[in-house]
Amino acid sequence: MPGTERSGREPAGSKRADVVRNQRKLLDAAAEVFVTSGVDAPVREVAAKAGVGMGTLYRHFPTRVDLVEAVFRHQVEECAAAGPRLLAEADSPVAALRRWIDLFVDFLVTKHGLANTLQPDSSSFIALHTYFLDRLLPAADELLGAAVDAGEVRSGVQPYELMRGIGNLCIAADDDSRYDPRRLIDLLLRGIEAPAEPRPRGPQRP
């Protein structure tokens, strides 16, 4: 039968596709579990959400640290790739920037849990932080630049300042149910948006 070896085994390409598919399912499932239950959630919860067995999870990620690091890098890549796509899809650059920041905030929820698994002064943590900046600063810079060029955002806003400010606003989100960082982030974004030009008034009545 075409596409099947005489031994009855699946072709190597099919197996590789299954490996990639299972890894992607595990990363997506782990990201959701970490957001709702934290990085200390039982890994069996991740496997169950992904619809795979524990053996499959451990083949891909032998330790919890391996899984957390992989989720971190996976989400960084998703966030970085979203920038150009949102610019192409959104009605305006500032709308694309706002949608990207929503994704960035979702990502930060998982990122804050990373320090609970890795020592902040460890080489792994430092390498991941460098990777985070290298991949996401260009995306933020592109989105900000497009919004400034369109006259929708004030000039002079630096991408690192914006990302750092949003990150600081998100820090306390897990500690106080009364605190909503997204409301303050909305106020921050309103503050950097360029004021709308006043409409010309019509002729005054005598």
VEXLOTI-578770 format. One record per residue: x, y, z of N, C-alpha, C in turn. Coordinates in steps of 0.1 Angstrom, whole numbers, plus 5000, padded with zeros to 4 digits. Example, Ala and Ser with C-alpha at 12.3 -4.5 7.8 and 13.67 -1.06 7.14 Angstrom:
BEGIN
513249435078512349555078513249675078 512849785071513749895071512950005079 
This chain:
BEGIN
500949885000500050005000500950125000 500650224992501450344991501550415005 502750465008503050535020503250445032 503250305030503450215041504550115038 505450095047506550005044506049865045 506849775038506449635038506349575052 507149625061507149575075505849605082 505049695076503749735083503949855092 505149905093505450015102505150145094 504850255102504550385096505850445091 505850515080507050585075507550675085 508950695084509650785094509050925094 508650975082508151105082506851125090 505951015089504751015097504951025112 506050945116506350945130506851085135 507651145126508151275130507051375131 506051365122504951455123504151435136 504051305140503351275153504051335164 505451325164506251385175506051535176 506051605164505951745164504551785169 503551705164502151735168501951715183 502451615189502351585203503051695211 504251735207504951835214504151965214 503552005203502852125202501552115211 500952005211499751985220500152005235 501351945238501851955252502152095256 502752175247503152305250501952395251 500952385243499752455244498952425256 498852295260498252255272498952305284 500252295284501052345296500852495298 500852565287500652715289499252745295 498252675291496952695297496952655312 497552535315497552495329498352585338 499452635333500252725341499552855344 498752905334498053025337496953005348 496252895347495252875357495652815370 496652725370497152655382498552675386 499352755378500652785382501652675377 502952715377503952615372504152495381 503552505393503652385402502552285400 501652315390500552215388501152075385 500451975388500851835385500951815370 502051755366502351745351501251645345 500651565353499651475348498451555343 498251675349497151765345497451815331 498751845328499151885315498951775305 499351655308499251545299497751515296 496951525306495451495304494851605295 495251725297494751835289495151825274 496351775272496951755259496351625252 495851535260495251415255496351305252 497451315259498551215257498851145271 499651045270500050965282501251035289 501450995301502651045309503951015302 503950895296505250855289505550945278 504550985270504751085260505251215265 504751265276505151385282506651375286 506951275293508351265298509351235287 508951175276509851165264510251305259 509251395258509551525253510151615264 509751605276510251695287510451615299 511751565301512051475312511851535326 511951675327511751735340510851855339 510351905350509452015350510152145345 511452155348512152275343512252265328 512452145322512452135307511152185301 510052145308508752185303508452335304 508852385316508652535318509452615308 510652575306511552655297510952645282 510552525279509952505265508752585263 507852595273506652675272507052815271 507952865279508453005278508953035264 509752955258510252985245509152975234 508252875236507152865226506352985226 505953035238505153155239505853285234 507153295236507953405231507853405216 507953285209507953275195506553315190 505453265197504153295193503853445194 504353515204504153655206504953735196 506153695193507053765183506353755169 505853635165505353615152503953685151 503353715162502053785161502153935157 503253995159503454135156503154175141 503954115132503654145118502254095113 501753985118500453945114499354035118 499454085131498454185135498554315128 499754355124499854485116499154465103 499254345097498554325084497054305085 496554255097495154225098494354345104 494954415113494154515121493854635113 492754705117492254825110493254945111 494154945121495055055123496255005131 497455065130498555025138498355025153 497555125158497355135172496455015176 495554975168494654865171495554735171 496554725162497454605162498254605175 498754725179499554735191498754695203 497554735204496754695216496454545216 496154485204495954345204497254265207 498354315203499654255206499954265221 499654375227499854395241498954295249 497754265244496854175251497554035251 498153995240498953865239500153875249 500753985249501954005257501653985272 500454045276500054025290499653885293 499053815284498753675286500053595288 501053625280502353565282502953595295 502853715300503553755312503053675324 501753635324501253555335502053425337 502453365326503253245326504653275330 505153385325506553425327506853455342 505853515349506153535363506253415371 505653305367505853175374507153115371 507853165361509153105358510153115369 510153225377511053245388510853145399 509653085400509352985410510052855407 510452835394511052715390512552725388 512952835383514452865381514852975390 516152955395516653065403516953185395 516453305399516653425391518053465387 519053415395520453445391521053325384 520353225380520853105373521153145359 522053065353522453085339521253065330 520452965333519252935325518253055325 518053105337517053215338517653335330 518853365331519453485325519453465310 519753345305519653315290518253335285 517253285293515853305288515453445288 515853525298515553665298516153735286 517353705282518053765271517253725258 516853595257516153545246514753625245 514153645256512853715257513053855251 514053925255514254065250514654065235 515553975231515953965217514853945207 513853865211512753825202511553925203 511253985215510054065216510354215214 511554265217511754405216511554445201 512054375191511854415177510354415173 509554325179508154325176507454445181 507854485194507254605200507754725193 508954725188509554845181508754865168 508554755161507854765148506454815150 505754765160504354805162504254955167 505154995176505255125180505555225169 506555185161506955265150505855295140 505155185137503955195127502955295133 502655275146501655365152502055515153 503355535155503855675155503855735141 504255655131504155705118502755735113 501755665119500355685115499855805123 500555855132500155965140499155925151 499155795155498255745165498855735179 500255735179500955725192501955835193 502155895205503156005206504555955203 505356035197506755995195507555995208 508655925208509455925220509255805229 508155725227507955615235508955505231 509655445240510655345237510055205240 510255105231509654975233510054905246 511254925250511654865263510954925275 510755065274510055125285508555075286 507955065274506555015274506454875279 507354785274507254645279507554635294 508554715299508954715313507754765321 507154875317506054925324504854835325 504554765314503454675314503754555323 505054505323505454405331505354435346 505754555349505654595363504154605368 503254645359501854655362501254515365 501854415358501354275359501854195371 502854255378503554175388502554135399 501754225404500854195415499554125412 499354095399498054045395497653915402 498553825405498253695412498053715427 498453825433498553835447497253905453 496453965444495354045449494254045439 493153975443492053955433491354095430 491554195439490954325437491754405426 492854355422493754435413493654385399 493354465390493154435376494154505367 495254445364496354515356495854565343 494954495337494554535323493854665323 493154705334492554835334493654945335 494654925342495755025343496555025330 496754905324497454905311496654985300 495354975301494455055292494755205294 494855245307495055385310496455425305 497455335306498755365301498755385286 498055295279497955305264497255435260 496255465267495555595264496455715266 497355695276498355805278499355825267 499755715260500755735250500155755236 498855735235498155765222498155915219 498355945207498356085203496956145204 496756265209495456325210494856345196 493556315195492856335182492856485179 492956515166492956655162491456705163 491356825168489956875170489356905156 488056875156487356895143487057045141 487257095129486957235127485457265129 485257375136483857415139483257485127 481957465126481157525115481057675117 480457745108480257885109479357915121 479758015129479058055141477758125137 476758095144475458175142475558315148 474958415141475058545147474158555160 
